[in-house]
């Protein structure tokens, strides 16, 4: 019994190549448009779409190339060595598929693991180039179309070689080798003058960011210790400006790891791009002349060929526009022609359009345990998802709310880290013993995040009216601290690899999340008041799984659920004023956030760049610039100095009373050196 009729099989045989070739072109268009958007878009649909298209593009192109190879071989055998005009025309599509396998400039790798598989892509380059050469030999007739085939073959080969070379360039092994070849002694300090190599007179922000990538952030990918940075780069620069520099740095890092930028923005890369554009444009111009005798060819196949040619030229033009409007091209242009930095060329005005372009999502996702417990946002179609066993997986994503990072939060973190850089110890007042209040996050980071998130969420709900009565500035400050708390808990729930310390938290967290659903709460306030009941249910859940009777970590989990969380809540509730309580909570989160950023492996930070970036990575960049290490955040809280002795940050009004927009002073400038006066600092504006 045949599943498909003879007419259906005949129709597929006639159209399978046309459909797959056009589908390959469509996938390239989608890739080049969405491939770069994921750098500054945090939406799930972007990730899903790029992932599907990235995996499908190579498969479809390889499949179509296989069909062409098979068709050429079959027809050649059937007709005793003769080649029909239509077969020759369809064989002409093979180099276009090679062009598609080279991929667009905006995405070479979906994830870092793709860079490590560059040898696999190299093998694919050899095999599929061999197939294209085979088609060329079998379809050779000496006609003008065969000459055009050769031109397109060289364009496609260049693109495919580019992709393979860039994948190797972005692999961890190659990056490690390049660090050794650079000859930078990462144990010694580097002066600001040496760092900039004063050659052009004035340096703009992009040059600062571009050099920071090489000397500071590329080594962080491999957790290599970086040199000391001269204080002149940060002495008079506002926190907001430093965050902008870090934003540029991470955008450069994304380009280096996931696009063709390492090759494209070089003399060789730009030269190859000119060659490929010239070849594809020449073929488009010459093709109508070559097929002047249209009656020999199928109208449908001619139309498909025109679509492939026009599509190839449009993709080249779109790539050229992206190149000319990029930060890397501006750096390259000024590097080649430093005269453009002269004041009469108004380079700073030209910079404004680049500085304002979007380089990352500026997003900080939130996950509230209380919202999850009371089912504040029920999943749609829960019964269907339950039968598919997707509820637990999708519900965590469903409760992760996106929010744009407020500038006040950047100011808060920037001020705290500045103060941390000046004084290695910043802590709450000695009158409040911190050590017995909570866990030591230097030893139990994940459990500390969970415990303090629970405490912060509960206290924010129970103290809600008192916080409002304390004043708008205090309320704003508490909101910012809650945003940090919910962001860190979001990382525990959905990106545990970024803050994992190897503990058995994967048992603790589900016990809290899912056991909570057995208690019916009507509001967040009720959930807060009955939270100890929830912990009892969670402990029972663990007992039923027969996990708490084991030694070591599992007993720690039982202690964590039974004593640590209730103990922390009691300590923050009794004999403590509202302001003292929130100073303790504020200090804890402002210490824990940069500590987690520094402890997270560089690979994990780099992985998140492809998903719009994580705020934790930007905090890491800020900490690196201030030369802070995880040891700066692991002081014994009981030995923390008093507020009065250091005039600590948490007593500063900036953290509680942010200035109104009309009273904000002008932004600070970054001091840079003059080539003719290397010791005299000249200010240069970022915006």
N, C-alpha and C positions, 0 to 999 in steps of 0.2 A: 504494500500500500504506500503510495507516494503522498507526502504531506502537501506538496505544491504541484500545481498543474504545470503542463509544459509551457503554456503561455506566460505563467508567472516566472518560471525559470528563465525563459527567453527575455522577458522584460528586465529581470535582474541582471542578466548577462550583458544586456545592452547598456544599462544605466549604472551599474555598480561602480565603475571607474569614475564616471562623471560626478556621481553623488559624493564619493569619498574625496575626490580632489577638491571639489567646492567646499565640502565640510572642513577639510584641512585648512583652506583659506579663511573660512569663517572663524575657526578656532584661533588662528594667528591674529586676526583682528581683535577678538575678545581678549586674548592674552596681552597684546600691546596696550590696550586701553585700561584693563583692570590690573595688569601686573604691577604698575607703579602706584595705583590707588591704595593698595593694601598697606603701603608705607604710612599713610596718614588716615586710614579708615579702620575703625575698630569693629565694624559690623560683621556678624557671623556670615551673612550671605556672601560677602566679598570673599571670605576665606573658602567657603564651600565652592563657590563658582570658580575661583582660581585653581583650587585643588583639582576639581573635576576636569577643567579644561587643560591644565598642565599635564595631567596623566593621560588624557585622551589624545592630545595633539600629536605626540610622537607615535602612538599606536596607529592612529588613522593614517598619518603620512607614510609610515612603514608599510601598512597594509596596502595602500594605494600603489606604492612603488613595487610591491610584490605582484599586484595585478598587472601592472604594465609589463614587468619582466615576463610574467607567464603568457600574456597576450602576444608579445613580440615573438617569443619562442614558438608558440603554437602556430601562429599564422605563417611564420617563416618556414616551419616544417610542412604545413599543409600546402603551401603554394610553391614549394620547390625552390625557395630562395628569393622569390619576388616579394616586394614590399608595397602594399597599397598606400595610397595617399593618406587615407584616414588613419591607418596604423602608424604611419610616420608622424602624423600630427599628434596622436595620443602619446606616442613615445616622447614627443617634445615636452610633455608635461613632467617628465621625470626630474629634470633639474629644478623645477619649481618646488617639488617635494623635498629635494635636498635643501633648498632655500628655507622651507618651512621647518625642517629638522634643525636648522641653525638657530631657530627661535628669534623672538624680538629682543631688542636691546634692553627692555624694561624688566625682563625676568629670565634668568638662566637657571636658577635653582628655586624650588619651592621652600625647602628647608636646608639647614646646614648639612644634613646627611647626604643630600644630592651632590654637594661639592666633594664629599669623600668618595663618591662613586664615579669620579671622573675617568677612571680606567675603563669602566663599563661603557661610558659614552665614547671613549676613544675607540673601543672595539666596534661599537655601532657605527662610528664614522668610517672605519675601514670597510666594514661589510656593506653598508648602504652606498658608499661611494663606489665600491666595486660593482654593485648592482646597477648604478647609474652608468658606469663605464660600459658594462655589458650591454645595456639597452642602447647606448650610443653606437657600439660596434655593430650590433644586430640590425639597427635601424638606419645605418649609414647608407646613403644613396648618392652622396656627392652633391646633393641639391643645396640651395641657399638655406633651406630650413635646417639642414644638418649643421651649417655654420652657426646659425642662431642658437642651436642646441649647445654648441660648444661654448658660446658666450655666456649663456645662462648657467651652464655647468660650472664655469669658473666663479660666477657670482655666488651660486649655492655652496660651492666648496669653501669659499672664503668665510661665509657665514657659519658653516658647520665647524670649521677649524677654530673660528673665534670663540664659539660657545665652549668647545672642549678645552681650549687654552684657559679661558676665564674660570671654568669649574676647577681646574687644577690650581690656578692662582689663588682661589679662595679656600682651598682645603687647609685643614689645620696643620698638616705636615709642611706645606709650602710656607704658610705664615710663620711657623716656627723657624724654618730655614732663613726666611727673609729677616727676622729679628736678629739672627746671628750675623747675617751678611751686612746689616746696617752698621754694625760695629759700635753701637751705643752701649756705654757702660751703665746699666740700669741700677747699679748700686751707688753711683755718684750723683751729685746734684748737677743741674744745668742752669746756667745763667740765662736771664731773659734775652740778653743781647745775642748770645750764642744760639739760643733757641730760634730766634727769628732770622738770623743771617741777614743783617740789615743791608739790603741790596737795592731796594726800590725807593727808599725815602720814607714813605708812609705805608702802614699796613692796615688793611681793613679787617673787619670782624671775620670775614670768610677765611682770610689767611690765618688768623689766630686759630679758628676751628680746624682748618685743614692741617695745620702743623700739630695740633693737639691729637688728631686722629693717629698720626704716625708715632709720636713719641709717648703718648699717654694711654690712649684707649685701645689701640691695636694690641699692645702687650697685655692689657687687662683681659683680653679674650682668652689668654692662656694662663691667667693669674700670675703674670710676671711682675715683679716689683718694679715700679716706675721711678724715675728720678725726681728730685725735688724741683718744684716750680717756683720761680722767683715771685716774691710777693707783689711785685709791681703790676702783674696782670689782674690782681684782684683787690688791690689796695683801695681804689676809688670806684669800683664797679658795683652797681646795685645788684641785688639778688635776681631781679627780673632779667637783667642783661646777661648775667652768668647763665641763667637757665636758657636764654636764647642761644648762647654760644654752645651749650651742651646739646641743644636741639639740633644745631647745624652739624655738630660733631657726629651725633648718632645717625643723622641723615646720610653723611658721608660713609659711615660704617655700613649702613644698609646697602648703599650702592656698591661698596666693595665686596660684600658677601653675596648679594642676590641678583646683581645685574652685570652688564658687560662694561661697567665703568672702569675697572682696572686696565682694560685695553683701549677702550673707546676714547678716553681723554688723554691720549698720547699722540705723538706725531704719526706713529705707525697706525694707530687706530683710526685717526681722522683720515689718513691717506687711504686705508682700506675702505672706509665708508664712502669716500669719493669714487673709488673704483667700482664698488658694487652699484652705486647709484648711476654711474655712467653706463655700465653694462646693461642694467635693466632698462634704463631709458632708451638706449640705442636699440635694443631688441624690440621695444614697443614701437619705435619709429619705423624700424625696418620691416616689421612683421606684415603690415598691409601691402608692402611692395612685394614681399616674397610670395604671398598667396594671392597674387593678382588673378590667377585662374581659379576662382572660387568654386567652379562647378566640380572640381576634382575632390573637394572636401565637403564633409557634412556641415550644414549650417549650425547645428547644435554644437559640434566640436569646435568650430571656429569661434562661436560665442563664448564657450567655456575658456578657450585660450585667451581671448581678449579680457575676460574677467580676471584670469590669473595674472596677466601682464599689468593691467591697470591696478589690481590689488597690490602687486609687488611694488610698483612705483609709489602708490599712495602710502604704503607702509614705510618706504624709504623716506618720503617727505615728512611723514609724521614723526619718524625717529629723528630727522634733522631738526624739526621744531623743538622736540624735547631736549635735544642736545644743546641748542642755542639758548634755551631758557633755563638752563640748569646752573646750580652753584658751581659745579666742577668746571664747566666751560668758562665761567667768569674768572675763576682762579687760573685756569690754563691760559686764557687770553692775556691776563695781566702779567703772567709769568713770561709769556713770549714777547709781549709789548708793554714793558713797564711805563712807557710814556703816557699810557692811558690813565695812570694814577696822578698825573699832573693836574693841578687845580683847574687849568683852562678847559680840560675835557669834562669837567663836572661829573667825575666818576661817582662821587658820593650820591648824587641824585639818581644815577643809574642803579646804584645799589639798593635803593629803597624798594624797587619792585621785586628784587630777589629776597630781601630780608623779610618781606611780608608774605612770601609764599608758604604754603602749608607743608611742613616737613614731618609731622607726626600727628597722631590722633588727638593729643592734648586731653586724653581720657583717663579717668580713674574709676574703675568699676567698683560697685558697692555690693556687699552681701550682708544683710542683717539677720542674725539668728532669730531674733524675736519675730520678724516678719515671716520667716520661714516656718516657725513653730505654729503661729496662728493662721497659717495658710492665707496670707493677705492677698496673694495673687494666684488663685487656683488655675491649674493647667487646663487648657481646652481639651475636650474629648478625653477625659481621664480614663474611662473604661476601655477605650480602644488602646490607649498607650499602656494600660495595665496588662492587657492580654499580650501585647507585644514585648512586655518586660522592658519598657523604655522609660518608665516613670521616674525612677531614681536618677537615671542619667540626665534626662531632659529637665527635670525639675530644678536641679542645681543651676543649670544655665538660665532657666526661666526667672529665677530670683536674683540673678546677677544684673543689677541695674547700672546703666552707663550714666556718667555725669562728667561734665566739662570741669577741668581743674580750675578753681578760682585763683585769681592772682594773689588774694590774701593768704592762701595756703602756701604758695611759693614764698611769699614774704616771710611767713612764720617759720618755715623750715630753713630758709636762707639765713635769717637772723640767728636762729638757734645754732646752726653749724658755724657761723662766724664766731659766735661767742665760745663755742666748743673749741675752735681752733686757737683762740686766745688763752683759754683756761681748760686744761685737760679734764678737770672735774667740775661738773655742774650738777647739782642735785637739789632736792627739796630740803626744807629746813630740818635741822637736827631734832627739832621738837617733835617731829613726826617720824617714828622709826619705820623706815621703808623695808628693811630686810625681812621682818616677819609678815609684811603685808602681802607680798606676792611671790611668785616663782622667780628664780634667777634666770633671766632670758638668755644669758650667755651659755647656760647649760641645757636649758629646755626651751628652745625658741618656739616651737610649734605649740606646745602646751601653754606657754606664756601668752601667746597671741590669742588662743582660745579663751583662756581664763580672763585676760584683761578685756577682750571684746565683750564677753558676757557681762563683766562688771561695768564696763562703760555703757553698754546699751541699757542695762537695768537702771543704773544710776541716772542716766539721761532721762529716762521715762519717769522715774520716781521724783527726780529733782526738777521736773519740767517747769512747774509754776514758780518755784524759787529762783531758777535760772533767769526767767523772764523778768522777775521783779528786781533782779540784781543789775539790770541795765542792758541796753542793746549791745554794747561792746562785749560784755561778758558772755552774752548769749551767742554772739557771732563766734567768739573764741571756742566755746564748747561745741558748737556745730562743726568747726574745723577739726577739732580733736576726734569727734565722732566719725567724720569722714575718713580720717586716717585709720581709725579702728575698723571700720567696715571694709576699707580697702585691703588691709592686712588680712582680715578674715576671708575676704574673697580669694586672696592668694592661697590661703590654707585649703580652701574648698576646691578651687578649680585649677590652681597652678602650684600644687604642693612641692614640685621639684625646685621651685625658686627659693623656698625657705625650709626645705627638708633638712633635718639633723639626724635622720636615720632611726628615730624612735618609732614606737608602735602606735603612732597617732592615727593611723588608718583604722584602728579599732576604736579608739576613743571618739573620734569625730562622728562616725555613723551612729554610735550609741547615743550621742546627744541629739543628732538630727532626727533620726527615725524613731527612736523610742519616744521622743517628744510628741509624736503624732497620736500616741495612745491616750493622751490627756486632752480633753476638749477645752480649749481656752477661747474665751469670747473677745479678749482684747489684750493688748500688750501689757497693760497695767496688771491684769489678772495673771498673765504669764510671769511677770516679774515677782509678784507676791507669792506665787506657788512654785518658784523655781527649784526649791529644795525637794519638793515632791517630784519634780521632773528628774532630778539627779538620782533619786531613789529608784525610779522606774528604769533609768539608764543602767544603774548598777544591777538591777534584776535582769535586764536584757543581757548583760555580760555573763551573769551567773547561768542563765539558760543556755548560753553558748559554751559553757564550761571553759571559760577563758581566765577567770579571775583566780582559779585555784592553782594556776601555774606560778612559777617563780619569777623573780626579777621584774621585767617590764610590765607584765600583766598585773602584778600586785601594785606597781606604781600607778597603773591606770585606775585601780580600785581606790587607792588613796587619793588620786587626783579628783575623782568624781565625788568621793565621800567627804574629804576634808579640805582640799586646796581651794576649790571653787567656793563652797560655803564660807570657808575661813576668810578668803579675800573679800567677799561681799560684806561679812560682819565687820572686818577691819575698816572698810571704807564707809560704814554706816554709823558706827558709834563713836562718840567723843571726838567728832571732827566737824569743823565748820564747812559750809558749802565751798568757800574759796579755797580752803586748805585741801579739801578732797579733790577738787578739780586741778589744783596745782600738782598733786601727786599723779593723777591720771594723765595730765598733759606731759609732765616730765617723762613718764614711762613710755608713752607713745613716741615722743620726740627723740628718745634714746633708741627705742626698738626699731623704728623705721630705717634710719641709716645703718644700724648694726645689721639688719637683715639684708640690706642692699649690698653691703660689703662682703658678707658671708656667702651670698649667692655666687655660684660659679659664673665665670665670664661667658661660658657657652650658653648657659640658660638665659642670661641677659640678651645675648645675640639672637637666640631663637625667637624671642618675643618681638624683635624688630619687624619681623615679617607680618605681625598681626596688629600693626598700628603702634607698637611700642608700649612699654610699661613705665608708669611713673617711678617705680622702684629703680629702674635703670638710670633715670635722670637724677634721682637722689644719689645714686652711686657716683655719677659724673661730678656732682657738686662736692661729694666727700673726697673724691680723688684730687680735685683742684685744691681743696683745703688740706690735702695730705693727711687725712684722718684714716685710721685703721680700726679694725674691730676691737683692738685692745683699748682704744680710747672710750669705748662704750661698755667696758666690762669692769668698771670700778666697783668696789664694795660699797653698796649704798649706805651702809652704816657709817662709813668714813667720809661721806660727801660733805663738803663745806657748807656752812650756813649761807643764807641769802645775803646777810649783811656783810660778810667777809669778802665776798666777790662781786657784790652788786649783780646778782645773777639775772639771767635772761627773763625768767618767769615773773620777776617783779617789774619788768620794763613795760611801760604803757603801750608800746608798739604792738604787743601781743594781745592786748585786750581792747585797745581803742585805735582802730585803723583810721587813718586820715580820710577825710572826704575827698572826692575826685577833684574838686576845685582847689583843694589845698595841698595836693600832692606836689612835691618839688620836682624840678626838672631831673631827668634821668642822668645818672653819672656816666662818664665816658671812660673808655678803656685807654690807659696810657700806653703809647707805643713809641718806638725809638725812631729818631731821624737818622738816615744813613750818613749824613754829613755831621751829625752831632750825636753819636751813639750814647752819650751819657746824659743828654738832655731829653727829657720826656715830653712828647707832644700829644695832646689829647686828640682823639679821633672819634667822632660820633658813630654809634651803631645805626641809629635810625636817621 
